C-alpha cells in the first residue's frame, strides 16, 4: 500500500507506483469523487471528453455540449462508486 504526506500548503505527491498505474503524466488532472459512504476515490482524467466523440452514437439522443458530457461522466462515476463498481 502506498502512502503520502500532505504539506502545510495542502499538496500531496502521488507515489510513483500509483502515478504509473493510473497513467498520470506531468500536467495530468485528477478528480476526487466523494462516495456515498463518505470515502473519496481518486480518478485519473487522462483525456478530454471530446476525444470520445463518435464512440457511441444514438441518432435519437439529444445533443450535449462538452460541459454537459463532463457533468454526465462525473455523475456516472459517482453512481458507480456508490454501487461499489469499478470507476474505470
N, CA, C and O atoms as a printed pandas DataFrame, in Angstrom:
     atom_number atom_name residue_name chain_id  residue_number  x_coord  y_coord  z_coord
0              1         N          UNK        A               1    0.849   -1.170    0.000
1              2        CA          UNK        A               1    0.000    0.000    0.000
2              3         C          UNK        A               1    0.899    1.239    0.000
3              4         O          UNK        A               1    1.833    1.331    0.796
4              5         N          UNK        A               2    0.625    2.155   -0.860
5              6        CA          UNK        A               2    1.383    3.404   -0.959
6              7         C          UNK        A               2    0.762    4.453   -0.055
7              8         O          UNK        A               2   -0.455    4.493    0.125
8              9         N          UNK        A               3    1.613    5.305    0.517
9             10        CA          UNK        A               3    1.126    6.401    1.354
10            11         C          UNK        A               3    1.785    7.699    0.917
11            12         O          UNK        A               3    2.812    7.690    0.237
12            13         N          UNK        A               4    1.185    8.815    1.314
13            14        CA          UNK        A               4    1.723   10.129    1.004
14            15         C          UNK        A               4    1.464   11.043    2.186
15            16         O          UNK        A               4    0.566   10.784    2.986
16            17         N          UNK        A               5    2.239   12.107    2.303
17            18        CA          UNK        A               5    2.085   13.084    3.370
18            19         C          UNK        A               5    1.729   14.431    2.759
19            20         O          UNK        A               5    2.330   14.860    1.774
20            21         N          UNK        A               6    0.742   15.091    3.358
21            22        CA          UNK        A               6    0.325   16.400    2.861
22            23         C          UNK        A               6    1.223   17.478    3.468
23            24         O          UNK        A               6    1.546   17.438    4.655
24            25         N          UNK        A               7    1.622   18.447    2.629
25            26        CA          UNK        A               7    2.430   19.565    3.093
26            27         C          UNK        A               7    1.544   20.603    3.775
27            28         O          UNK        A               7    0.318   20.497    3.745
28            29         N          UNK        A               8    2.166   21.598    4.384
29            30        CA          UNK        A               8    1.416   22.671    5.038
30            31         C          UNK        A               8    0.587   23.476    4.036
31            32         O          UNK        A               8   -0.356   24.166    4.425
32            33         N          UNK        A               9    0.934   23.392    2.747
33            34        CA          UNK        A               9    0.190   24.088    1.695
34            35         C          UNK        A               9   -0.932   23.217    1.115
35            36         O          UNK        A               9   -1.607   23.631    0.172
36            37         N          UNK        A              10   -1.137   22.019    1.669
37            38        CA          UNK        A              10   -2.202   21.144    1.203
38            39         C          UNK        A              10   -1.823   20.328   -0.016
39            40         O          UNK        A              10   -2.702   19.779   -0.680
40            41         N          UNK        A              11   -0.554   20.232   -0.327
41            42        CA          UNK        A              11   -0.107   19.488   -1.506
42            43         C          UNK        A              11    0.312   18.075   -1.125
43            44         O          UNK        A              11    0.896   17.841   -0.067
44            45         N          UNK        A              12   -0.004   17.139   -2.021
45            46        CA          UNK        A              12    0.360   15.740   -1.829
46            47         C          UNK        A              12    1.038   15.250   -3.092
47            48         O          UNK        A              12    0.552   15.497   -4.196
48            49         N          UNK        A              13    2.160   14.556   -2.939
49            50        CA          UNK        A              13    2.813   13.932   -4.086
50            51         C          UNK        A              13    2.246   12.526   -4.220
51            52         O          UNK        A              13    2.306   11.732   -3.281
52            53         N          UNK        A              14    1.700   12.224   -5.384
53            54        CA          UNK        A              14    1.164   10.889   -5.625
54            55         C          UNK        A              14    2.352    9.952   -5.819
55            56         O          UNK        A              14    3.215   10.225   -6.652
56            57         N          UNK        A              15    2.414    8.861   -5.073
57            58        CA          UNK        A              15    3.552    7.946   -5.190
58            59         C          UNK        A              15    3.745    7.446   -6.620
59            60         O          UNK        A              15    2.786    7.283   -7.375
60            61         N          UNK        A              16    5.012    7.207   -6.972
61            62        CA          UNK        A              16    5.371    6.826   -8.333
62            63         C          UNK        A              16    4.594    5.603   -8.817
63            64         O          UNK        A              16    4.103    5.600   -9.946
64            65         N          UNK        A              17    4.473    4.565   -7.988
65            66        CA          UNK        A              17    3.772    3.357   -8.436
66            67         C          UNK        A              17    2.307    3.645   -8.754
67            68         O          UNK        A              17    1.749    3.058   -9.681
68            69         N          UNK        A              18    1.682    4.541   -7.992
69            70        CA          UNK        A              18    0.282    4.905   -8.240
70            71         C          UNK        A              18    0.180    5.721   -9.525
71            72         O          UNK        A              18   -0.706    5.479  -10.345
72            73         N          UNK        A              19    1.096    6.701   -9.707
73            74        CA          UNK        A              19    1.096    7.502  -10.949
74            75         C          UNK        A              19    1.232    6.602  -12.163
75            76         O          UNK        A              19    0.519    6.776  -13.151
76            77         N          UNK        A              20    2.140    5.644  -12.097
77            78        CA          UNK        A              20    2.351    4.745  -13.240
78            79         C          UNK        A              20    1.115    3.901  -13.512
79            80         O          UNK        A              20    0.711    3.739  -14.664
80            81         N          UNK        A              21    0.509    3.360  -12.450
81            82        CA          UNK        A              21   -0.680    2.517  -12.629
82            83         C          UNK        A              21   -1.854    3.297  -13.209
83            84         O          UNK        A              21   -2.634    2.759  -13.995
84            85         N          UNK        A              22   -1.983    4.572  -12.819
85            86        CA          UNK        A              22   -3.064    5.408  -13.335
86            87         C          UNK        A              22   -2.729    6.049  -14.680
87            88         O          UNK        A              22   -3.594    6.650  -15.318
88            89         N          UNK        A              23   -1.471    5.920  -15.108
89            90        CA          UNK        A              23   -1.063    6.529  -16.366
90            91         C          UNK        A              23   -0.948    8.038  -16.288
91            92         O          UNK        A              23   -1.135    8.726  -17.291
92            93         N          UNK        A              24   -0.642    8.563  -15.112
93            94        CA          UNK        A              24   -0.551   10.012  -14.926
94            95         C          UNK        A              24    0.806   10.529  -15.393
95            96         O          UNK        A              24    1.848    9.963  -15.062
96            97         N          UNK        A              25    0.775   11.588  -16.149
97            98        CA          UNK        A              25    1.970   12.273  -16.649
98            99         C          UNK        A              25    1.947   13.702  -16.121
99           100         O          UNK        A              25    0.900   14.160  -15.664
100          101         N          UNK        A              26    3.061   14.419  -16.167
101          102        CA          UNK        A              26    3.048   15.821  -15.721
102          103         C          UNK        A              26    1.934   16.610  -16.413
103          104         O          UNK        A              26    1.764   16.527  -17.629
104          105         N          UNK        A              27    1.193   17.361  -15.634
105          106        CA          UNK        A              27    0.083   18.149  -16.160
106          107         C          UNK        A              27   -1.245   17.409  -16.167
107          108         O          UNK        A              27   -2.280   17.999  -16.478
108          109         N          UNK        A              28   -1.228   16.116  -15.827
109          110        CA          UNK        A              28   -2.474   15.335  -15.815
110          111         C          UNK        A              28   -3.403   15.869  -14.732
111          112         O          UNK        A              28   -2.964   16.423  -13.725
112          113         N          UNK        A              29   -4.685   15.688  -14.967
113          114        CA          UNK        A              29   -5.681   16.135  -13.995
114          115         C          UNK        A              29   -6.289   14.910  -13.335
115          116         O          UNK        A              29   -6.411   13.850  -13.948
116          117         N          UNK        A              30   -6.669   15.075  -12.071
117          118        CA          UNK        A              30   -7.335   14.007  -11.343
118          119         C          UNK        A              30   -8.615   14.554  -10.737
119          120         O          UNK        A              30   -8.738   15.753  -10.489
120          121         N          UNK        A              31   -9.552   13.672  -10.505
121          122        CA          UNK        A              31  -10.816   14.032   -9.858
122          123         C          UNK        A              31  -10.866   13.341   -8.504
123          124         O          UNK        A              31  -10.411   12.206   -8.364
124          125         N          UNK        A              32  -11.416   14.023   -7.512
125          126        CA          UNK        A              32  -11.682   13.426   -6.219
126          127         C          UNK        A              32  -13.193   13.292   -6.126
127          128         O          UNK        A              32  -13.908   14.294   -6.074
128          129         N          UNK        A              33  -13.681   12.054   -6.105
129          130        CA          UNK        A              33  -15.119   11.795   -6.113
130          131         C          UNK        A              33  -15.534   11.281   -4.734
131          132         O          UNK        A              33  -14.997   10.288   -4.245
132          133         N          UNK        A              34  -16.488   11.964   -4.119
133          134        CA          UNK        A              34  -16.992   11.528   -2.808
134          135         C          UNK        A              34  -17.983   10.402   -3.018
135          136         O          UNK        A              34  -18.948   10.546   -3.769
136          137         N          UNK        A              35  -17.746    9.282   -2.357
137          138        CA          UNK        A              35  -18.630    8.131   -2.436
138          139         C          UNK        A              35  -19.726    8.247   -1.385
139          140         O          UNK        A              35  -19.622    9.039   -0.449
140          141         N          UNK        A              36  -20.780    7.447   -1.551
141          142        CA          UNK        A              36  -21.924    7.522   -0.654
142          143         C          UNK        A              36  -21.556    7.258    0.800
143          144         O          UNK        A              36  -22.194    7.800    1.703
144          145         N          UNK        A              37  -20.542    6.440    1.040
145          146        CA          UNK        A              37  -20.164    6.104    2.416
146          147         C          UNK        A              37  -19.198    7.122    3.030
147          148         O          UNK        A              37  -18.702    6.914    4.137
148          149         N          UNK        A              38  -18.926    8.229    2.311
149          150        CA          UNK        A              38  -18.079    9.282    2.832
150          151         C          UNK        A              38  -16.616    9.180    2.421
151          152         O          UNK        A              38  -15.852   10.123    2.625
152          153         N          UNK        A              39  -16.216    8.050    1.846
153          154        CA          UNK        A              39  -14.844    7.909    1.370
154          155         C          UNK        A              39  -14.703    8.657    0.049
155          156         O          UNK        A              39  -15.694    9.013   -0.587
156          157         N          UNK        A              40  -13.451    8.890   -0.352
157          158        CA          UNK        A              40  -13.173    9.539   -1.625
158          159         C          UNK        A              40  -12.417    8.593   -2.534
159          160         O          UNK        A              40  -11.639    7.760   -2.071
160          161         N          UNK        A              41  -12.651    8.725   -3.832
161          162        CA          UNK        A              41  -11.947    7.951   -4.840
162          163         C          UNK        A              41  -11.214    8.926   -5.748
163          164         O          UNK        A              41  -11.790    9.922   -6.186
164          165         N          UNK        A              42   -9.950    8.645   -6.033
165          166        CA          UNK        A              42   -9.152    9.469   -6.930
166          167         C          UNK        A              42   -9.233    8.847   -8.319
167          168         O          UNK        A              42   -8.943    7.663   -8.489
168          169         N          UNK        A              43   -9.624    9.636   -9.305
169          170        CA          UNK        A              43   -9.757    9.149  -10.675
170          171         C          UNK        A              43   -8.893    9.980  -11.609
171          172         O          UNK        A              43   -8.875   11.208  -11.528
172          173         N          UNK        A              44   -8.188    9.307  -12.487
173          174        CA          UNK        A              44   -7.370    9.996  -13.475
174          175         C          UNK        A              44   -8.265   10.553  -14.564
175          176         O          UNK        A              44   -9.134    9.851  -15.082
176          177         N          UNK        A              45   -8.059   11.797  -14.908
177          178        CA          UNK        A              45   -8.761   12.417  -16.039
178          179         C          UNK        A              45   -7.718   12.596  -17.123
179          180         O          UNK        A              45   -7.220   13.697  -17.357
180          181         N          UNK        A              46   -7.393   11.478  -17.789
181          182        CA          UNK        A              46   -6.278   11.482  -18.721
182          183         C          UNK        A              46   -6.638   11.975  -20.114
183          184         O          UNK        A              46   -5.743   12.190  -20.931
184          185         N          UNK        A              47   -7.898   12.158  -20.404
185          186        CA          UNK        A              47   -8.286   12.629  -21.727
186          187         C          UNK        A              47   -9.482   13.549  -21.637
187          188         O          UNK        A              47  -10.175   13.596  -20.621
188          189         N          UNK        A              48   -9.710   14.266  -22.693
189          190        CA          UNK        A              48  -10.866   15.155  -22.752
190          191         C          UNK        A              48  -12.082   14.374  -23.241
191          192         O          UNK        A              48  -11.957   13.440  -24.032
192          193         N          UNK        A              49  -13.236   14.763  -22.769
193          194        CA          UNK        A              49  -14.456   14.086  -23.178
194          195         C          UNK        A              49  -14.669   14.208  -24.687
195          196         O          UNK        A              49  -15.304   13.343  -25.290
196          197         N          UNK        A              50  -14.148   15.271  -25.303
197          198        CA          UNK        A              50  -14.318   15.435  -26.746
198          199         C          UNK        A              50  -13.608   14.334  -27.538
199          200         O          UNK        A              50  -13.950   14.089  -28.694
200          201         N          UNK        A              51  -12.609   13.658  -26.918
201          202        CA          UNK        A              51  -11.934   12.553  -27.588
202          203         C          UNK        A              51  -12.850   11.342  -27.755
203          204         O          UNK        A              51  -12.554   10.443  -28.542
204          205         N          UNK        A              52  -13.958   11.317  -27.020
205          206        CA          UNK        A              52  -14.895   10.200  -27.084
206          207         C          UNK        A              52  -15.965   10.396  -28.157
207          208         O          UNK        A              52  -16.812    9.526  -28.358
208          209         N          UNK        A              53  -15.928   11.535  -28.841
209          210        CA          UNK        A              53  -16.950   11.830  -29.850
210          211         C          UNK        A              53  -17.038   10.707  -30.877
211          212         O          UNK        A              53  -16.032   10.284  -31.447
212          213         N          UNK        A              54  -18.245   10.242  -31.097
213          214        CA          UNK        A              54  -18.469    9.201  -32.092
214          215         C          UNK        A              54  -18.325    7.784  -31.568
215          216         O          UNK        A              54  -18.635    6.831  -32.282
216          217         N          UNK        A              55  -17.861    7.627  -30.336
217          218        CA          UNK        A              55  -17.696    6.293  -29.788
218          219         C          UNK        A              55  -19.039    5.586  -29.668
219          220         O          UNK        A              55  -19.177    4.428  -30.061
220          221         N          UNK        A              56  -20.007    6.275  -29.136
221          222        CA          UNK        A              56  -21.368    5.757  -29.034
222          223         C          UNK        A              56  -22.278    6.739  -29.741
223          224         O          UNK        A              56  -22.234    7.939  -29.468
224          225         N          UNK        A              57  -23.085    6.249  -30.629
225          226        CA          UNK        A              57  -23.935    7.171  -31.375
226          227         C          UNK        A              57  -25.376    6.704  -31.316
227          228         O          UNK        A              57  -25.692    5.569  -31.672
228          229         N          UNK        A              58  -26.239    7.589  -30.864
229          230        CA          UNK        A              58  -27.674    7.359  -30.835
230          231         C          UNK        A              58  -28.321    8.512  -31.576
231          232         O          UNK        A              58  -28.430    9.613  -31.035
232          233         N          UNK        A              59  -28.758    8.274  -32.820
233          234        CA          UNK        A              59  -29.324    9.370  -33.612
234          235         C          UNK        A              59  -30.547   10.017  -32.958
235          236         O          UNK        A              59  -30.894   11.148  -33.297
236          237         N          UNK        A              60  -31.201    9.327  -32.037
237          238        CA          UNK        A              60  -32.375    9.865  -31.353
238          239         C          UNK        A              60  -31.991   10.716  -30.138
239          240         O          UNK        A              60  -32.827   11.436  -29.592
240          241         N          UNK        A              61  -30.736   10.630  -29.723
241          242        CA          UNK        A              61  -30.306   11.311  -28.494
242          243         C          UNK        A              61  -30.202   12.814  -28.706
243          244         O          UNK        A              61  -29.914   13.294  -29.802
244          245         N          UNK        A              62  -30.445   13.538  -27.619
245          246        CA          UNK        A              62  -30.303   14.986  -27.637
246          247         C          UNK        A              62  -28.810   15.334  -27.658
247          248         O          UNK        A              62  -28.013   14.672  -26.993
248          249         N          UNK        A              63  -28.436   16.347  -28.401
249          250        CA          UNK        A              63  -27.045   16.770  -28.476
250          251         C          UNK        A              63  -26.641   17.439  -27.167
251          252         O          UNK        A              63  -27.390   18.235  -26.601
252          253         N          UNK        A              64  -25.434   17.098  -26.696
253          254        CA          UNK        A              64  -24.930   17.655  -25.440
254          255         C          UNK        A              64  -23.648   18.437  -25.706
255          256         O          UNK        A              64  -22.868   18.098  -26.596
256          257         N          UNK        A              65  -23.450   19.482  -24.923
257          258        CA          UNK        A              65  -22.202   20.241  -25.016
258          259         C          UNK        A              65  -21.102   19.446  -24.309
259          260         O          UNK        A              65  -21.405   18.556  -23.514
260          261         N          UNK        A              66  -19.825   19.754  -24.587
261          262        CA          UNK        A              66  -18.743   19.072  -23.859
262          263         C          UNK        A              66  -18.873   19.236  -22.338
263          264         O          UNK        A              66  -18.548   18.309  -21.595
264          265         N          UNK        A              67  -19.337   20.385  -21.867
265          266        CA          UNK        A              67  -19.510   20.603  -20.434
266          267         C          UNK        A              67  -20.596   19.691  -19.879
267          268         O          UNK        A              67  -20.441   19.130  -18.794
268          269         N          UNK        A              68  -21.707   19.539  -20.623
269          270        CA          UNK        A              68  -22.778   18.647  -20.187
270          271         C          UNK        A              68  -22.282   17.194  -20.171
271          272         O          UNK        A              68  -22.657   16.420  -19.291
272          273         N          UNK        A              69  -21.444   16.830  -21.141
273          274        CA          UNK        A              69  -20.881   15.479  -21.167
274          275         C          UNK        A              69  -19.976   15.249  -19.960
275          276         O          UNK        A              69  -20.038   14.193  -19.329
276          277         N          UNK        A              70  -19.131   16.238  -19.636
277          278        CA          UNK        A              70  -18.268   16.125  -18.454
278          279         C          UNK        A              70  -19.115   15.901  -17.206
279          280         O          UNK        A              70  -18.784   15.054  -16.376
280          281         N          UNK        A              71  -20.204   16.653  -17.066
281          282        CA          UNK        A              71  -21.084   16.517  -15.907
282          283         C          UNK        A              71  -21.713   15.124  -15.867
283          284         O          UNK        A              71  -21.804   14.514  -14.802
284          285         N          UNK        A              72  -22.146   14.622  -17.021
285          286        CA          UNK        A              72  -22.766   13.299  -17.086
286          287         C          UNK        A              72  -21.763   12.206  -16.729
287          288         O          UNK        A              72  -22.101   11.258  -16.020
288          289         N          UNK        A              73  -20.539   12.337  -17.215
289          290        CA          UNK        A              73  -19.500   11.351  -16.900
290          291         C          UNK        A              73  -19.203   11.376  -15.404
291          292         O          UNK        A              73  -19.093   10.320  -14.781
292          293         N          UNK        A              74  -19.074   12.554  -14.825
293          294        CA          UNK        A              74  -18.794   12.675  -13.390
294          295         C          UNK        A              74  -19.934   12.060  -12.573
295          296         O          UNK        A              74  -19.684   11.368  -11.586
296          297         N          UNK        A              75  -21.176   12.307  -12.977
297          298        CA          UNK        A              75  -22.319   11.737  -12.267
298          299         C          UNK        A              75  -22.307   10.216  -12.347
299          300         O          UNK        A              75  -22.644    9.542  -11.374
300          301         N          UNK        A              76  -21.924    9.673  -13.493
301          302        CA          UNK        A              76  -21.839    8.225  -13.659
302          303         C          UNK        A              76  -20.764    7.637  -12.751
303          304         O          UNK        A              76  -20.956    6.572  -12.164
304          305         N          UNK        A              77  -19.631    8.332  -12.636
305          306        CA          UNK        A              77  -18.547    7.872  -11.766
306          307         C          UNK        A              77  -19.022    7.828  -10.324
307          308         O          UNK        A              77  -18.743    6.866   -9.608
308          309         N          UNK        A              78  -19.739    8.862   -9.889
309          310        CA          UNK        A              78  -20.256    8.910   -8.524
310          311         C          UNK        A              78  -21.228    7.755   -8.314
311          312         O          UNK        A              78  -21.173    7.081   -7.286
312          313         N          UNK        A              79  -22.119    7.518   -9.280
313          314        CA          UNK        A              79  -23.082    6.430   -9.171
314          315         C          UNK        A              79  -22.384    5.079   -9.080
315          316         O          UNK        A              79  -22.750    4.246   -8.251
316          317         N          UNK        A              80  -21.386    4.858   -9.923
317          318        CA          UNK        A              80  -20.642    3.598   -9.880
318          319         C          UNK        A              80  -19.978    3.406   -8.524
319          320         O          UNK        A              80  -19.987    2.308   -7.968
320          321         N          UNK        A              81  -19.405    4.480   -7.997
321          322        CA          UNK        A              81  -18.751    4.395   -6.683
322          323         C          UNK        A              81  -19.746    4.061   -5.588
323          324         O          UNK        A              81  -19.437    3.290   -4.680
324          325         N          UNK        A              82  -20.933    4.633   -5.667
325          326        CA          UNK        A              82  -21.955    4.375   -4.663
326          327         C          UNK        A              82  -22.433    2.924   -4.705
327          328         O          UNK        A              82  -22.853    2.378   -3.684
328          329         N          UNK        A              83  -22.370    2.300   -5.883
329          330        CA          UNK        A              83  -22.790    0.911   -6.027
330          331         C          UNK        A              83  -21.636   -0.055   -5.836
331          332         O          UNK        A              83  -21.825   -1.270   -5.907
332          333         N          UNK        A              84  -20.422    0.479   -5.590
333          334        CA          UNK        A              84  -19.276   -0.387   -5.381
334          335         C          UNK        A              84  -18.692   -0.949   -6.658
335          336         O          UNK        A              84  -17.953   -1.933   -6.615
336          337         N          UNK        A              85  -19.006   -0.343   -7.804
337          338        CA          UNK        A              85  -18.493   -0.815   -9.084
338          339         C          UNK        A              85  -17.177   -0.105   -9.394
339          340         O          UNK        A              85  -16.954    1.017   -8.940
340          341         N          UNK        A              86  -16.314   -0.751  -10.158
341          342        CA          UNK        A              86  -15.060   -0.063  -10.543
342          343         C          UNK        A              86  -15.357    1.205  -11.299
343          344         O          UNK        A              86  -16.309    1.259  -12.078
344          345         N          UNK        A              87  -14.546    2.234  -11.077
345          346        CA          UNK        A              87  -14.745    3.533  -11.728
346          347         C          UNK        A              87  -14.121    3.623  -13.090
347          348         O          UNK        A              87  -14.309    4.628  -13.775
348          349         N          UNK        A              88  -13.381    2.611  -13.522
349          350        CA          UNK        A              88  -12.721    2.665  -14.832
350          351         C          UNK        A              88  -13.356    1.697  -15.768
351          352         O          UNK        A              88  -12.942    1.593  -16.923
